[in-house]
Amino acid sequence: MRICTWLLVLSCIGASIAFGFVPQSDMNGGKEITIKDAETLVLAALSREAKRLPGLSLDPAPRRGRYVFFDVLWDNPGPGSVHVEFYTVDLQSAELWRGMLCEHVANRTVRQLQVKLRKPLGITAAAVKRAIREQTGCIP
């Protein structure tokens, strides 16, 4: 009876590993920026005009794998959309993409912040290049 119990436990653990039921942060050694860091990247990507909009806010969607998505909104006093822009952040590389077409964001302010966020986590240039090349975060 005890052998059957151990076999069952070991089978469940093996299935969890094989089918990817392991938290993302454990799969890459915990090298991820935080959601708060991702918000900071999105804010750094916004134009001066966008940053001045009344009631500017970031609405994060539930995390999907290594990606988190943000809808940038504002308190529009008149008729029209409250939506400003969509952004996708790769938490494992600190890379950032804008919009539904996944335009890679690499302005000076964002790049400086990415370097600052990556260094303490040991995120390598090779990992960043791979993330850019293999980017799938914007694809639903």
Secondary structure, DSSP 8 states (H G I E B T S, - for coil): -HHHHHHHHHHHHHHHHHTT-S-HHHHTTT----HHHHHHHHHHHS-HHHHTSTT-EEEE---BTTEEEEEEE---SSSS--EEEEEEEETTTTEEEETTTTEE---HHHHHHHHHHHGGGT--HHHHHHHHHT--TT--
